[in-house]
Amino acid sequence: MRKFRVSPGIIILYLFLTLVSLLWVYPFLWMFSASFKTNNDIIAGTLNLIPREFSVENYAKIWGQADFGRYFMNSVTVTVFAVLLVVAMTTLSGYVLGRYQFFGKQAALSVFIASITIPLVSTVIPVFQIIKSLGLLGKLSGLIAAQAGGTHVVFIMLFSSYYKQIPKELEEASVIDGCGFVKTFSRIMLPLAKPIVLTTVIMESIWTWNSFMLPLVLTLNYPKSRTLAVGLYAFRGENIVDWGAIAAGGVLAVFPVIIGFIFCQKYFVNGVAGAVKS
């Protein structure tokens, strides 16, 4: 029977990576533990992960008193429709940039790439004014439009790079069969870009679900339209902070993202790898 030998260096490396991983996930573990603690236990300042008094009262409180159900459904609605709009815009933009040559293409690419350097905070006021002028302030439709707006350069570049790798013979065969631009794109090119579509869905879902600054500004005076992140922030009192309830809300807010990413991480990796493949 063959014996496998592991060098001391490999053992040390794995121990080091394990320690780093534990330090990385500790804040989430502490938040999960704090969601079952009382405020007195949390304020005591202990870093232990085992509650002195185990209680599920925080979850009942955050769901009942903080209107958590409404905020949760608002986040789901905004995320779903924003993702659909972003996928539709970026896949079409990436297809045109990746497959066609036209006047001003390099200029457009330069503008897209340069827009990455623009801080998100600097665009909040213009976006607020646009949404207000459209009469969508305080509405979920306005929040969806604001979240889906922007260049989304990363997704466009992923689609563009992926479409460049597809053989031109597929398009030529489609044209011979009588397909126009729309049919060629929807029936041939888009299904082939499924890995990038899934990657875009995963990344945009996480970004939209966790978005805070823009939803805060657009729903500041409209409590019924707040998303989950803003709703949790609003649950913080001026004089008294219920840290246990906030921790419980944080766990419920993060849990869907973690579960979704665990099941979809294979598609995310395959999509990015396929886009950068030479």
C-alpha positions, -999 to 999 in steps of 0.1 A, spaced: 0 0 0 14 33 -10 21 58 17 15 95 13 39 119 30 30 154 38 58 179 43 59 200 74 56 231 52 23 220 38 10 213 73 20 248 85 4 263 55 -29 246 61 -29 255 98 -22 291 88 -50 292 63 -74 276 88 -65 303 113 -71 330 87 -104 315 77 -116 314 113 -107 350 118 -125 359 86 -158 342 95 -156 351 132 -176 384 129 -205 365 112 -204 338 138 -204 364 166 -234 381 149 -252 348 147 -245 342 184 -255 377 194 -289 372 177 -297 347 205 -283 368 233 -299 394 255 -288 431 254 -271 428 288 -251 398 275 -240 418 244 -232 450 263 -211 430 287 -185 430 259 -177 393 260 -164 378 228 -177 343 236 -199 326 210 -221 308 235 -250 329 249 -254 329 286 -292 330 282 -303 314 249 -334 332 235 -352 335 202 -370 367 213 -348 388 191 -361 371 159 -397 375 170 -391 412 178 -374 420 145 -401 403 125 -430 418 144 -420 453 156 -396 463 128 -419 455 99 -392 431 87 -416 412 64 -423 444 43 -386 453 41 -377 418 31 -403 417 3 -392 452 -9 -356 439 -11 -367 408 -30 -388 429 -55 -361 455 -61 -334 428 -65 -354 406 -89 -364 434 -113 -331 452 -111 -312 420 -120 -335 414 -150 -329 450 -163 -292 448 -157 -289 414 -175 -310 427 -205 -289 459 -208 -254 444 -203 -259 413 -225 -271 435 -254 -243 460 -249 -217 433 -246 -230 416 -277 -227 447 -298 -193 456 -285 -180 421 -289 -193 412 -323 -196 445 -343 -173 472 -355 -188 507 -357 -177 543 -355 -169 554 -320 -165 519 -305 -131 526 -289 -144 559 -275 -174 542 -260 -151 515 -244 -129 543 -231 -158 560 -215 -171 528 -200 -137 519 -185 -132 555 -172 -165 554 -154 -152 527 -131 -131 554 -114 -162 575 -105 -171 570 -68 -207 558 -62 -212 586 -36 -207 613 -62 -236 600 -83 -262 598 -55 -274 634 -58 -278 634 -96 -296 600 -94 -319 615 -66 -327 645 -88 -335 623 -118 -358 599 -99 -375 629 -83 -381 646 -116 -396 614 -130 -421 613 -101 -407 580 -88 -394 591 -55 -405 569 -27 -417 542 -51 -402 508 -56 -401 514 -94 -379 544 -88 -356 524 -66 -354 496 -92 -346 522 -119 -318 537 -97 -303 503 -89 -304 491 -125 -290 524 -138 -253 529 -145 -229 514 -169 -222 481 -151 -189 480 -169 -177 447 -154 -207 428 -168 -205 445 -202 -168 435 -204 -176 399 -194 -203 396 -221 -181 413 -247 -151 391 -240 -173 359 -241 -191 368 -273 -158 375 -291 -149 338 -286 -180 325 -303 -173 314 -340 -187 337 -366 -199 307 -386 -228 304 -361 -241 339 -370 -235 333 -407 -255 301 -405 -283 319 -387 -284 346 -414 -286 320 -441 -316 304 -423 -333 338 -424 -328 350 -388 -324 387 -382 -305 404 -354 -331 397 -327 -335 360 -335 -298 354 -339 -292 370 -306 -320 355 -286 -319 319 -301 -282 314 -306 -259 339 -289 -277 344 -256 -282 307 -248 -244 302 -254 -237 330 -229 -255 312 -201 -224 311 -178 -220 349 -180 -257 354 -175 -256 334 -143 -225 352 -132 -242 386 -138 -273 374 -119 -252 363 -89 -230 394 -87 -258 419 -93 -281 401 -69 -255 404 -41 -248 440 -49 -284 451 -51 -295 431 -20 -267 447 1 -270 482 -13 -274 508 14 -265 543 4 -288 547 -26 -319 531 -10 -313 552 21 -314 585 2 -343 575 -20 -365 561 8 -354 584 37 -389 599 41 -408 568 28 -407 540 54 -430 517 34 -405 516 5 -374 508 25 -353 478 17 -339 454 43 -306 472 48 -322 506 53 -350 491 75 -324 475 99 -306 509 101 -338 527 109 -345 501 137 -316 517 156 -330 540 182 -317 574 191 -311 567 228 -314 530 231 -301 504 207 -315 469 206 -283 451 195 -298 417 198 -327 425 174 -303 442 150 -281 411 150 -311 389 143 -321 411 114 -285 410 101 -285 372 102 -318 370 83 -306 395 58 -273 378 51 -286 342 52 -303 342 17 -271 357 1 -249 331 16 -271 302 8 -276 314 -28 -239 319 -34 -230 285 -19 -253 268 -45 -243 290 -74 -206 295 -68 -198 268 -94 -216 288 -121 -200 320 -109 -165 305 -113 -172 289 -146 -187 321 -160 -157 343 -150 -133 316 -163 -151 313 -196 -151 351 -201 -113 355 -196 -104 324 -215 -79 333 -243 
